[in-house]
């Protein structure tokens, strides 16, 4: 399943459904504390408004959540993630993984289950008429002391995260 890189301010140029209906776009952000603690849905809403392209932006987030956990929630009947995704008319669903996992080795279980979660989510999103966007997170300024073997500094961590998101 192919993913795409999208400048959020260009979403309206690529979305035929919203253009045809003349309605604002519906955007759902699914992530962890990077989404929730930073009120990213409000920031995206502000960017879209500033671009004179109104949007309804919502978020589902939880600290440290991985894409596999989002997929489990979406697959659980009655769960807030399930009802929000399946009962909405989302033009775009932006997925953000836990901040280190995409940079892990491709053979590591955490990476594999997150990649599988991304694929599962993308299938549900597509089945509901939306498009999936992966939001790549950023490396930490000093790398990651808990995973220094993999992320000794910012540049290495950023390169590994980018590569991991592209491999999803």
C-alpha positions as CSV (number, residue, x, y, z in Angstrom):
1,X,0.0,0.0,0.0
2,X,1.7,3.2,-1.1
3,X,1.9,6.2,1.2
4,X,2.6,9.7,0.2
5,X,4.4,12.8,1.5
6,X,2.0,15.7,1.8
7,X,2.4,19.3,2.8
8,X,-0.6,19.8,5.0
9,X,-1.3,23.2,3.4
10,X,-1.7,21.4,0.1
11,X,-4.4,18.9,1.2
12,X,-7.2,20.7,-0.7
13,X,-5.3,20.5,-4.0
14,X,-5.2,16.8,-3.8
15,X,-8.6,15.9,-2.5
16,X,-11.3,15.5,-5.1
17,X,-14.1,14.6,-2.7
18,X,-13.9,17.9,-0.8
19,X,-13.5,19.9,-4.0
20,X,-16.5,18.3,-5.6
21,X,-18.7,18.8,-2.5
22,X,-17.5,22.3,-1.7
23,X,-17.3,21.3,2.0
24,X,-14.5,21.7,4.4
25,X,-12.1,18.8,4.7
26,X,-12.2,16.3,7.5
27,X,-8.8,15.4,9.0
28,X,-8.2,13.0,11.8
29,X,-4.8,12.8,13.5
30,X,-3.9,9.6,15.3
31,X,-0.7,9.6,17.3
32,X,0.8,9.9,20.7
33,X,1.8,12.7,23.0
34,X,3.4,14.6,20.1
35,X,-0.1,15.0,18.7
36,X,-2.0,15.3,22.0
37,X,0.3,17.4,24.2
38,X,1.0,19.8,21.4
39,X,-2.7,20.2,20.5
40,X,-1.6,19.5,16.9
41,X,-5.2,19.3,15.8
42,X,-5.6,23.0,16.7
43,X,-2.4,23.9,14.9
44,X,-3.4,22.1,11.7
45,X,-6.9,23.7,11.9
46,X,-5.1,27.1,12.2
47,X,-2.9,26.3,9.2
48,X,-5.9,25.3,7.1
49,X,-7.8,28.4,8.1
50,X,-4.9,30.6,7.3
51,X,-4.7,29.0,3.9
52,X,-8.4,29.9,3.4
53,X,-9.2,26.2,3.3
54,X,-11.5,25.3,6.2
55,X,-11.1,22.0,7.9
56,X,-12.6,19.9,10.7
57,X,-9.6,18.5,12.5
58,X,-9.9,16.0,15.3
59,X,-7.3,13.9,17.1
60,X,-7.1,10.5,18.8
61,X,-3.9,10.2,20.9
62,X,-2.4,8.6,23.9
63,X,1.1,8.9,25.5
64,X,3.6,6.5,23.8
65,X,1.0,4.9,21.5
66,X,2.3,2.8,18.6
67,X,0.5,2.3,15.3
68,X,-0.2,-1.3,16.3
69,X,-2.1,0.0,19.4
70,X,-4.1,2.4,17.3
71,X,-4.9,-0.5,14.9
72,X,-6.0,-2.7,17.8
73,X,-8.3,0.1,19.1
74,X,-9.7,0.6,15.6
75,X,-10.4,-3.1,15.4
76,X,-12.3,-3.2,18.7
77,X,-16.0,-2.8,18.2
78,X,-17.4,0.1,20.4
79,X,-13.9,1.5,21.1
80,X,-13.6,5.3,20.7
81,X,-11.0,4.8,17.9
82,X,-13.3,2.4,16.1
83,X,-16.3,4.5,16.2
84,X,-14.5,7.8,15.4
85,X,-12.7,6.3,12.3
86,X,-15.6,4.3,11.0
87,X,-18.4,6.8,11.7
88,X,-16.5,9.8,10.4
89,X,-16.2,10.9,6.8
90,X,-12.4,11.5,6.9
91,X,-10.7,12.9,3.9
92,X,-7.3,12.4,5.5
93,X,-6.1,10.4,8.4
94,X,-2.6,11.4,9.6
95,X,-0.8,8.6,11.5
96,X,2.1,9.3,13.8
97,X,4.0,6.4,15.4
98,X,5.8,6.2,18.8
99,X,8.8,8.5,18.6
100,X,11.6,5.8,18.4
101,X,10.0,2.7,16.9
102,X,10.3,3.7,13.2
103,X,14.0,4.0,13.6
104,X,14.5,0.5,15.1
105,X,16.0,-2.3,13.0
106,X,13.5,-3.8,10.5
107,X,13.8,-7.2,12.2
108,X,12.8,-5.9,15.6
109,X,9.3,-6.9,16.8
110,X,8.3,-3.4,17.7
111,X,9.1,-2.1,14.2
112,X,7.3,-5.1,12.5
113,X,4.2,-4.7,14.6
114,X,4.1,-0.9,14.0
115,X,4.5,-1.4,10.2
116,X,1.7,-4.0,10.3
117,X,-0.4,-1.6,12.3
118,X,0.2,1.1,9.6
119,X,-0.9,-1.2,6.9
120,X,-4.0,-2.4,8.8
121,X,-5.0,1.2,9.5
122,X,-4.4,2.3,5.9
123,X,-6.7,-0.5,4.7
124,X,-9.5,0.6,7.1
125,X,-9.0,4.3,6.2
126,X,-9.2,3.4,2.5
127,X,-12.2,1.3,3.0
128,X,-13.9,4.3,4.6
129,X,-13.0,6.6,1.6
130,X,-10.1,8.4,3.2
131,X,-6.4,8.8,2.4
132,X,-3.5,7.9,4.8
133,X,-0.7,10.2,5.5
134,X,2.3,9.2,7.7
135,X,3.6,12.0,9.9
136,X,7.3,11.5,10.5
137,X,8.5,12.5,13.9
138,X,11.8,14.2,14.6
139,X,15.0,13.0,16.3
140,X,15.8,14.2,19.7
141,X,18.5,16.9,20.0
142,X,21.0,14.7,21.8
143,X,19.8,11.4,20.4
144,X,18.2,8.8,22.7
145,X,20.1,7.8,25.8
146,X,17.8,4.8,26.3
147,X,18.7,3.5,22.8
148,X,22.2,5.1,22.4
149,X,23.3,2.0,20.4
150,X,20.9,3.1,17.7
151,X,20.4,6.8,18.2
152,X,23.6,8.3,19.5
153,X,22.9,11.8,18.2
154,X,20.2,13.9,16.5
155,X,21.4,13.3,12.9
156,X,21.6,9.6,13.3
157,X,18.2,9.4,15.0
158,X,16.6,11.6,12.3
159,X,18.1,9.5,9.5
160,X,16.9,6.3,11.1
161,X,13.4,7.7,11.7
162,X,13.1,8.9,8.1
163,X,14.3,5.6,6.7
164,X,11.8,3.7,9.0
165,X,8.8,5.8,8.0
166,X,9.7,5.4,4.3
167,X,10.0,1.6,4.8
168,X,6.5,1.5,6.4
